[in-house]
Amino acid sequence: MAENAKPRLAIFKLASCDGCQLQLLNLEDELLDIADQVEICYFPEATSQDLDGPYDVALVEGSVTTETDLQRLREIRRNSQTLITLGACANAGGIQALRNTADVEEYTRAIYANPSYIHTLAQSTPVAAHVTVDFAISGCPISRRQLLDVLTALLIGRAPELPRYSVCVECKRSGTVCVLVSAGVACLGPITQAGCGALCPSFHRGCFGCYGPMESANPDSLCQNLMARGVSRAETLRLLNGFAGGSEEFRSAAEKLEKAPL
Amino acid sequence: MTTTSGVRTIRLDLMSRIEGEAGLRLDVRDGRLADLKLDIYEPPRFFEAFLRGRSIREVPDMTARICGICPIAHQLTSVQAIESALGIAPGAEIRALRRLLFCAEWIESHALHIYLLQLPDFFGKSGGLALAAEKPELVRRGLELKKIGNEMTTLLGGRAVHPLSVCIGGFWKAPRRSEVLELRPHVESALEASIETVRLVSSLTLPEFTPEYEFVALAHPHEYAMGDGRIVSSRGLDLSIREFEQVFLEEHVAHSTALHSVRADHGSSYLAGPLSRLNLNYQHLLPGARQAADESSVSWPCSNPYAGIVARAVEMVQACEDSLRVIDAYREPDPPRLDYTVHAAEGCAATEAPRGLLYHRYRIDDQGLVQSARIVPPTAQNCRRIEDDLRLLIPGILDRTDAEILDACEKLVRNYDPCISCSVHALRLRINRR
């Protein structure tokens, strides 16, 4: 970043729901201060301002599902010193990565009367599959607090850091009774990265892994544990094939489980 | 602009301050508008396809991801469609809590659109943040309103985006009465700020533009319709929700990954959204909202799409007032959700998302897995109407510069608060002048 100049920020969207970039606008108490500290060069959801790069920081939401978006992403990378991905779509392909194990032509025929009008890639892939990612913020959606932490770290010039432990730790800290142990509810908390505040268990339901795999997660072991408690293989597979189903960890566990003898 | 032998081309690739990505392409030949297309190139995500084979229990969490701004509308509509299929009828307490969630989403979404997305147009600013540099107190009021909507959603659903409490039969967990009562002072201040918002938008000079619309919205016999009712229109339609697909058709056009909805009988466009709702349901406004509507700069019913900003402001008053009513009467539903048994069935539901009528239909098998899904979001229903509006607007402004034309088009489109992520479960502006 140039001395004395405000850092230049740009926010981009690929295939996504807009929910992660909305979390920036959802920082209602801090938004005007953030806008004061950085130059928001490109953020089409919120402003008509459109300033060319290079950018100091690019925030990228969404997964790569079209050739056009792939080219855009490469250009974003070339134009940005630091590239940060926002959320499960950018980090793991998102819920739309469910197409990766399906027939996309059939998907297109199922929805569109004229499939020839639709141009889409067979796979929904994470940003890191195509370009170098400097830092990833997890979640579906990301936590606005974590977003604020990361932006603050970048502004004061330290490396951003977010917890890498599991949702289980958050349950213990908040005093939430374990839904898996106490009620036999299928829960991905043991293999899912913290950050949400263990919301689902606090609503008496199992974690469905929207923050994606924690560091050194052991999904195989959790799957065996769930099935030993009577969770069906089909349900276990559906859980893995969810919002972070395109992640390496969840995908390989699901493939292994599918191939395992009954 | 490119001009080759009487051919003039103007392009705007990406419209700003709308939710999702879209553009517009105009073909102008010999000084006349020859063709116009709303380009929706947002990549398709195939929700209806990958929902097949999923458990109905997963559906509300998955449909929420259609849209980060109106996840509640999608999850509640999907849940109600499945409940209708299975014959589950949640009681008054659950219905009231769901209404509070709808209100929360309307407050958040309308405040976002009015203050951050549309108001900058009236002050010649690039966005809400630029507007804040000049009028910080005004933008702060909008952010405060938005925040209160988000706080309501967070209490009821755990978080503002993709809340997680809604399930088939009711809620995973219902808030305690004491927690809900804590919202009251915040909602009271949101009500005051909403009334101020109606005064603010009433001071704006709205362009004169009054197309002949068919307004379409839900209507309910006793209240301002949000989560259920019949589908009615200003041209006399009065349908049960089950009849939706017989009366409205979705067409697939080359320039859009969003399907376009039209009337099945004569192929005409129609208008969904706050203006339609207020025109059709004015008589059900609560007293404070009725007073705000009557004291506003607009006389209702109104056919000027630019009055949409006033309709949104009145609806914020309505949603705050309604929220207070629900909060005061709130009793914790016990149990928070009804048990149900699964059987093969089909069901549909329609609700009023912040941007308008939203329709979902599901067919499920005897294992409780989705066999087929159909989702018709409000922006897809409005796409054709947006094109029709632009066709009316553009001939009168063709003598202006390209930049001025594009600016006027963008402002008109923003009246619709288009949600492109929703509509594709995608807008870009491009003009070709020949």
Boltz contact constraints between the chains, C-beta under 6 A:
constraints:
  - contact:
      token1: [A, 15]
      token2: [B, 43]
      max_distance: 6.0
  - contact:
      token1: [A, 15]
      token2: [B, 45]
      max_distance: 6.0
  - contact:
      token1: [A, 17]
      token2: [B, 65]
      max_distance: 6.0
  - contact:
      token1: [A, 17]
      token2: [B, 67]
      max_distance: 6.0
  - contact:
      token1: [A, 17]
      token2: [B, 68]
      max_distance: 6.0
  - contact:
      token1: [A, 17]
      token2: [B, 421]
      max_distance: 6.0
  - contact:
      token1: [A, 18]
      token2: [B, 19]
      max_distance: 6.0
  - contact:
      token1: [A, 18]
      token2: [B, 68]
      max_distance: 6.0
  - contact:
      token1: [A, 18]
      token2: [B, 421]
      max_distance: 6.0
  - contact:
      token1: [A, 19]
      token2: [B, 68]
      max_distance: 6.0
  - contact:
      token1: [A, 19]
      token2: [B, 161]
      max_distance: 6.0
  - contact:
      token1: [A, 22]
      token2: [B, 68]
      max_distance: 6.0
  - contact:
      token1: [A, 26]
      token2: [B, 150]
      max_distance: 6.0
  - contact:
      token1: [A, 26]
      token2: [B, 160]
      max_distance: 6.0
  - contact:
      token1: [A, 28]
      token2: [B, 143]
      max_distance: 6.0
  - contact:
      token1: [A, 28]
      token2: [B, 146]
      max_distance: 6.0
  - contact:
      token1: [A, 28]
      token2: [B, 147]
      max_distance: 6.0
  - contact:
      token1: [A, 32]
      token2: [B, 132]
      max_distance: 6.0
  - contact:
      token1: [A, 35]
      token2: [B, 129]
      max_distance: 6.0
  - contact:
      token1: [A, 44]
      token2: [B, 14]
      max_distance: 6.0
  - contact:
      token1: [A, 44]
      token2: [B, 16]
      max_distance: 6.0
  - contact:
      token1: [A, 46]
      token2: [B, 127]
      max_distance: 6.0
  - contact:
      token1: [A, 47]
      token2: [B, 126]
      max_distance: 6.0
  - contact:
      token1: [A, 47]
      token2: [B, 127]
      max_distance: 6.0
  - contact:
      token1: [A, 48]
      token2: [B, 16]
      max_distance: 6.0
  - contact:
      token1: [A, 48]
      token2: [B, 126]
      max_distance: 6.0
  - contact:
      token1: [A, 49]
      token2: [B, 126]
      max_distance: 6.0
  - contact:
      token1: [A, 65]
      token2: [B, 43]
      max_distance: 6.0
  - contact:
      token1: [A, 66]
      token2: [B, 43]
      max_distance: 6.0
  - contact:
      token1: [A, 95]
      token2: [B, 65]
      max_distance: 6.0
  - contact:
      token1: [A, 96]
      token2: [B, 45]
      max_distance: 6.0
  - contact:
      token1: [A, 98]
      token2: [B, 50]
      max_distance: 6.0
  - contact:
      token1: [A, 99]
      token2: [B, 46]
      max_distance: 6.0
  - contact:
      token1: [A, 107]
      token2: [B, 46]
      max_distance: 6.0
  - contact:
      token1: [A, 107]
      token2: [B, 49]
      max_distance: 6.0
  - contact:
      token1: [A, 110]
      token2: [B, 49]
      max_distance: 6.0
  - contact:
      token1: [A, 111]
      token2: [B, 48]
      max_distance: 6.0
  - contact:
      token1: [A, 112]
      token2: [B, 252]
      max_distance: 6.0
  - contact:
      token1: [A, 113]
      token2: [B, 252]
      max_distance: 6.0
  - contact:
      token1: [A, 114]
      token2: [B, 252]
      max_distance: 6.0
  - contact:
      token1: [A, 117]
      token2: [B, 254]
      max_distance: 6.0
  - contact:
      token1: [A, 120]
      token2: [B, 44]
      max_distance: 6.0
  - contact:
      token1: [A, 141]
      token2: [B, 161]
      max_distance: 6.0
  - contact:
      token1: [A, 141]
      token2: [B, 162]
      max_distance: 6.0
  - contact:
      token1: [A, 199]
      token2: [B, 158]
      max_distance: 6.0
  - contact:
      token1: [A, 199]
      token2: [B, 164]
      max_distance: 6.0
  - contact:
      token1: [A, 200]
      token2: [B, 164]
      max_distance: 6.0
  - contact:
      token1: [A, 203]
      token2: [B, 158]
      max_distance: 6.0
  - contact:
      token1: [A, 203]
      token2: [B, 165]
      max_distance: 6.0
  - contact:
      token1: [A, 203]
      token2: [B, 172]
      max_distance: 6.0
  - contact:
      token1: [A, 203]
      token2: [B, 173]
      max_distance: 6.0
  - contact:
      token1: [A, 204]
      token2: [B, 172]
      max_distance: 6.0
  - contact:
      token1: [A, 204]
      token2: [B, 173]
      max_distance: 6.0
  - contact:
      token1: [A, 205]
      token2: [B, 172]
      max_distance: 6.0
